[in-house]
Amino acid sequence: MEALLVETTIEHGFVEEDMLRIEQGATDYQVFQRGANDEAIVAVSGACMIEASDVVEAQIIQGESLLHDWSACGQAEGARWQASVLLKTGGPYTLRFRLRHQPEQIAEVKELLVGDLWVLAGQSNMEGVGDLIDVEQPHPLVHSYTMAESWEVAQEPLHWLCCSIDPVHHPEGVPPTSEAHAEWHRTRSKGAGLGLPFAKAMVEATGVPVGLVPCAHGGTSMTQWSPELAHLGGGSLYGSMLRRVKAVGGKVKGLLWYQGESDANPNDVPLFAERFARIVESVRADFGDPNLPFYTVQIGRFVVAMPPEGELAWNQAQDIQRRLAEEIPHTAVVASVDLELDDLIHIGTQGLKRLGRRLANIALRELFGRSDIQKGPRLIGAFLDNPEGTRIRVRFTDVNGKLTAPGRVAGFSIRTAQHHPYRIIYKMEVDKAAPTDVLLHLTEPCPQNAYLWYGFGIDPYCNLNDEADMAVPVFGPVSIQR
């Protein structure tokens, strides 16, 4: 009998301690998407060495405490076994499996969490190009499904395109050599993003673990993200994202999207709204959730020489993002125009931390019933506020507390229909009597053909936030009501 066991062990590639092995369903540090009942079913399967059928038993440990002792959870037949365990939101869990008649053989998977999965998608500001200095620190209840297809405690940088198995993430579809791979890991100085700050803010506010699924790729357009390319699998951005979502169980809590810089140009901006809506619609259909939360970041500043038509297209893209968040259900947008950059276009590390918390505020309000948190300032309209026409009231809603600005308020301008400025604003201030409004004081009556902007151009100085650090988004042109 011993000789037969040795022969079988060699044939199947086992060593003695591998007589019971987990092959599918769970891996160390994995995060499982909880259901509506705050539970997740963890279904695992693997290989075993038995001559007849047997009962599979499981033991559940949470942290250092025994949560559930050995009890039946599955069946083994021949060389295969399968089992399922119900886990409540939380963790970390250790699951141990054994066969009832071979209790000395134990298969174990550890550091499992049950919580919410969030996809990170878009281009470089989502991928993260912040300096790797004073980055967000890891949290034991925030894990990441790395681009190398393994789970780990999330840490900056989250996106390692060089590790991806999908050719879309490699120049000309060719993965880097092992030497180049090692050099990048050794010398990388940029890569901080908003995903980890978002996840930590969510965990600290709710106690619900978070799993991140990084999928972003710098410099990419909505055409490159087109759902029409899904059939290419890992050869397309959308196909790669879809494959990775399926790999983590097929269900997620929501998607964070930071993209648009590549489409904010005269050629692409006319199709911006249509393309964005198509991506949202396809993601919801392919993820199996028609109401999937889809939260975005409005593109910010760009410090570069650009012709006027290019700057206008940039502002048009920003305003489309603002308006679509009000038109498409279960979407929202946060502003980034007030944040410092680490180069000509990329939000700096500290700004990305703030952006992550802004997105968390949206998720907390929309998904966790935090009615004490507002979405952040949204424009109601601009109105002439005195008979002389020399004062404009800019009214906002969804403000947390009151509007604030370091120093004097900046960012507003009044322009013609052809975007030429009227240099007539001598003072901008938050109205002390109604601190969710801004007053613009003019040197002369407001012209009839005037329009209001906030954040005109590609590199404006804007500094208007609320008390929860939710920033006023770029907008314009807006008619001034009389």
Long-range contacts (C-beta under 8 A, 24 or more apart in sequence): 5-49, 8-49, 9-49, 12-47, 12-49, 12-79, 14-47, 14-49, 17-105, 19-48, 19-49, 19-102, 19-105, 20-46, 20-47, 20-48, 20-49, 20-81, 20-97, 20-98, 20-99, 20-102, 20-105, 20-106, 20-107, 21-46, 21-47, 21-48, 21-107, 22-46, 22-97, 22-107, 22-108, 22-109, 23-47, 26-95, 26-109, 26-112, 27-109, 27-150, 27-151, 28-109, 28-110, 28-111, 28-112, 28-151, 29-110, 29-111, 29-112, 29-113, 29-143, 29-150, 29-151, 29-152, 29-153, 30-109, 30-112, 30-113, 30-143, 30-151, 30-211, 30-248, 31-112, 31-113, 31-114, 31-115, 31-117, 31-143, 31-145, 31-151, 31-209, 31-210, 31-211, 31-248, 32-87, 32-112, 32-113, 32-114, 32-115, 32-211, 32-249, 33-115, 33-116, 33-117, 33-211, 33-248, 33-249, 33-251, 33-252, 33-253, 34-89, 34-114, 34-115, 34-116, 34-208, 38-88, 38-89, 39-86, 39-87, 39-88, 39-89, 39-114, 40-86, 40-87, 40-89, 40-114, 41-84, 41-85, 41-86, 41-87, 42-84, 42-85, 42-86, 42-87, 42-95, 42-112, 43-82, 43-83, 43-84, 44-82, 44-83, 44-84, 44-85, 44-95, 44-97, 44-109, 45-80, 45-81, 45-82, 45-83, 46-80, 46-81, 46-82, 46-107, 47-79, 47-80, 47-81, 48-76, 48-79, 48-80, 48-81, 48-99, 48-105, 49-79, 49-105, 50-76, 50-78, 50-79, 50-99, 50-101, 50-102, 53-77, 53-78, 54-81, 54-99, 54-100, 54-101, 54-102, 55-99, 55-100, 55-101, 56-81, 56-82, 56-83, 56-97, 56-98, 56-99, 56-100, 57-97, 57-98, 57-99, 57-100, 57-103, 58-83, 58-85, 58-95, 58-96, 58-97, 59-95, 59-96, 59-98, 60-85, 60-87, 60-93, 60-94, 60-95, 60-96, 61-93, 61-94, 61-95, 61-96, 62-90, 62-91, 62-92, 62-93, 62-94, 63-92, 67-93, 70-98, 70-103, 72-100, 73-97, 87-112, 87-114, 88-114, 89-114, 89-115, 89-208, 89-209, 90-114, 90-115, 90-207, 90-209, 91-115, 91-141, 91-209, 92-140, 92-141, 111-143, 113-141, 113-143, 113-209, 113-211, 114-209, 115-141, 115-208, 115-209, 115-210, 115-211, 116-202, 116-208, 116-209, 116-210, 116-211, 116-252, 116-253, 116-254, 117-210, 117-211, 117-212, 117-213, 117-248, 117-249, 117-251, 117-252, 117-253, 118-195, 118-198, 118-199, 118-210, 118-211, 118-212, 118-213, 118-252, 118-253, 118-254, 118-255, 118-256, 119-213, 119-215, 119-241, 119-244, 119-245, 119-252, 119-254, 119-255, 119-256, 120-158, 120-159, 120-193, 120-195, 120-212, 120-213, 120-214, 120-215, 120-216, 120-256, 121-215, 121-216, 121-225, 121-237, 121-241, 121-255, 121-256, 121-257, 121-259, 122-216, 122-220, 122-256, 122-257, 122-258, 122-259, 122-297, 123-216, 123-217, 123-218, 123-219, 123-220, 123-221, 123-258, 123-259, 123-260, 123-261, 123-262, 124-216, 124-218, 124-219, 124-261, 124-345, 124-346, 125-193, 125-194, 125-258, 125-261, 125-297, 125-299, 125-300, 125-336, 125-345, 125-346, 125-347, 125-352, 126-193, 126-194, 126-195, 126-216, 126-256, 126-257, 126-258, 126-259, 126-297, 127-159, 127-161, 127-191, 127-193, 127-214, 127-216, 127-217, 127-218, 128-156, 128-157, 128-158, 128-159, 128-190, 128-191, 128-192, 128-193, 128-194, 128-195, 128-216, 128-352, 129-190, 129-191, 129-192, 129-218, 129-342, 129-343, 129-346, 129-347, 130-190, 130-191, 130-192, 130-193, 130-342, 130-346, 130-347, 130-348, 130-349, 130-351, 130-352, 131-189, 131-190, 131-192, 131-342, 131-348, 131-349, 132-156, 132-157, 132-188, 132-189, 132-190, 132-191, 132-192, 132-349, 133-349, 134-349, 134-350, 135-192, 135-196, 135-349, 136-192, 136-196, 136-197, 136-200, 136-353, 136-356, 138-196, 139-196, 139-199, 139-200, 139-203, 139-204, 141-203, 141-207, 141-209, 141-210, 142-196, 142-199, 142-200, 142-203, 142-209, 142-210, 142-211, 142-212, 143-209, 143-210, 143-211, 143-212, 144-195, 144-211, 144-212, 144-213, 144-214, 145-211, 145-212, 145-213, 145-214, 145-244, 145-247, 145-248, 146-214, 147-214, 149-244, 149-247, 151-211, 154-195, 154-196, 154-199, 154-212, 155-196, 156-191, 156-192, 156-193, 156-196, 157-188, 157-190, 157-191, 157-192, 157-193, 158-191, 158-193, 158-195, 158-196, 158-212, 158-214, 159-191, 159-193, 159-214, 159-216, 160-185, 161-217, 164-234, 164-240, 165-234, 166-233, 166-234, 166-235, 166-239, 166-240, 166-243, 167-234, 167-235, 168-217, 168-232, 168-234, 168-235, 168-236, 168-237, 168-239, 168-240, 169-217, 169-240, 173-235, 190-342, 192-349, 192-352, 193-352, 194-256, 194-258, 194-297, 194-347, 194-352, 194-353, 194-355, 194-356, 194-359, 195-256, 195-356, 196-356, 197-352, 197-353, 197-354, 197-355, 197-356, 197-357, 197-360, 198-256, 198-355, 198-356, 198-357, 198-359, 198-360, 198-363, 199-356, 200-356, 201-356, 201-357, 201-360, 201-361, 202-360, 202-363, 202-364, 205-360, 205-364, 205-368, 205-370, 206-364, 206-368, 211-248, 213-244, 213-245, 213-248, 213-252, 215-240, 215-241, 215-244, 216-258, 216-259, 219-262, 220-259, 220-262, 221-262, 221-263, 221-268, 222-259, 222-260, 222-262, 222-263, 222-268, 222-272, 222-275, 222-276, 222-279, 223-268, 223-275, 224-262, 225-259, 225-279, 226-275, 226-278, 226-279, 227-278, 227-279, 227-282, 227-283, 227-286, 230-282, 230-286, 238-279, 238-282, 242-286, 245-287, 250-287, 250-288, 251-287, 251-288, 251-289, 252-287, 252-292, 253-293, 253-367, 254-292, 254-293, 254-294, 254-295, 254-363, 254-367, 255-283, 255-287, 255-292, 255-293, 255-294, 255-295, 256-295, 256-296, 256-297, 256-359, 257-294, 257-295, 257-296, 257-297, 258-296, 258-297, 259-296, 260-298, 260-299, 260-317, 260-318, 260-321, 261-299, 261-302, 261-345, 263-317, 264-299, 264-313, 264-314, 264-316, 264-317, 264-318, 265-310, 265-313, 265-314, 266-309, 266-310, 266-312, 266-313, 268-313, 269-313, 269-316, 269-317, 269-320, 272-316, 272-317, 272-320, 273-320, 273-324, 276-320, 276-321, 276-324, 277-324, 277-328, 280-328, 280-331, 291-329, 291-330, 292-330, 293-330, 293-331, 293-332, 293-363, 293-366, 293-367, 294-328, 294-330, 294-331, 295-331, 295-332, 295-333, 295-334, 295-359, 295-362, 295-363, 296-321, 296-325, 296-331, 296-332, 296-333, 296-334, 297-333, 297-334, 297-335, 297-336, 297-355, 297-359, 298-322, 298-333, 298-334, 298-335, 298-336, 298-337, 298-473, 298-474, 299-336, 300-335, 300-336, 300-337, 300-339, 300-341, 300-347, 301-337, 301-341, 301-345, 301-458, 301-459, 301-460, 302-344, 302-345, 302-458, 302-459, 303-341, 303-344, 303-345, 303-458, 303-459, 304-344, 304-345, 304-458, 306-458, 308-419, 310-458, 311-457, 311-458, 312-419, 314-457, 314-458, 315-453, 315-455, 315-456, 315-457, 315-458, 315-474, 315-476, 318-455, 318-473, 318-474, 318-475, 319-474, 319-475, 319-476, 321-473, 322-473, 322-474, 322-475, 326-378, 330-366, 332-362, 332-366, 332-375, 333-473, 334-358, 334-359, 334-361, 334-362, 334-376, 334-470, 334-471, 334-473, 335-376, 335-470, 335-471, 335-472, 335-473, 335-474, 336-471, 337-411, 337-455, 337-460, 337-462, 337-471, 337-473, 337-474, 338-462, 338-463, 338-464, 338-465, 338-471, 339-471, 354-469, 357-469, 358-469, 358-470, 358-471, 361-468, 361-470, 373-400, 373-468, 374-398, 374-399, 374-400, 374-466, 374-468, 374-470, 375-470, 376-400, 376-466, 376-468, 376-470, 376-471, 376-472, 377-403, 377-436, 377-464, 377-465, 377-466, 377-470, 377-471, 377-472, 377-473, 378-473, 379-454, 379-472, 379-473, 379-475, 379-478, 381-478, 381-481, 382-452, 382-478, 382-479, 382-480, 382-481, 383-480, 383-481, 383-482, 384-446, 384-480, 384-481, 384-482, 385-439, 388-445, 389-442, 389-445, 389-446, 389-482, 390-441, 390-442, 390-443, 390-444, 390-445, 390-446, 391-439, 391-440, 391-441, 391-442, 392-439, 392-440, 392-442, 392-446, 392-452, 392-480, 393-431, 393-437, 393-438, 393-439, 393-440, 394-437, 394-438, 394-439, 394-440, 394-452, 394-454, 395-436, 395-437, 396-436, 396-437, 396-438, 396-472, 397-436, 399-436, 399-466, 399-470, 400-466, 400-467, 400-468, 400-470, 401-435, 401-466, 401-467, 401-468, 402-430, 402-435, 402-436, 402-466, 402-467, 403-430, 403-435, 403-436, 403-437, 403-438, 403-464, 403-465, 403-466, 403-472, 404-430, 404-464, 404-465, 404-466, 404-467, 405-430, 405-463, 405-464, 405-465, 406-463, 407-463, 409-438, 409-463, 409-464, 410-461, 410-462, 410-463, 410-464, 411-454, 411-455, 411-460, 411-461, 411-462, 411-463, 411-464, 411-472, 412-438, 412-440, 412-452, 412-453, 412-454, 413-452, 413-453, 413-454, 413-456, 414-440, 414-442, 414-446, 414-447, 414-450, 414-451, 414-452, 414-453, 414-480, 415-450, 415-451, 415-453, 415-456, 415-476, 415-477, 416-447, 416-449, 416-450, 416-451, 417-449, 417-451, 417-477, 419-456, 419-477, 422-447, 422-450, 438-464, 446-480, 450-480, 451-476, 451-477, 451-478, 451-479, 451-480, 452-476, 452-477, 452-478, 452-479, 452-480, 453-477, 453-478
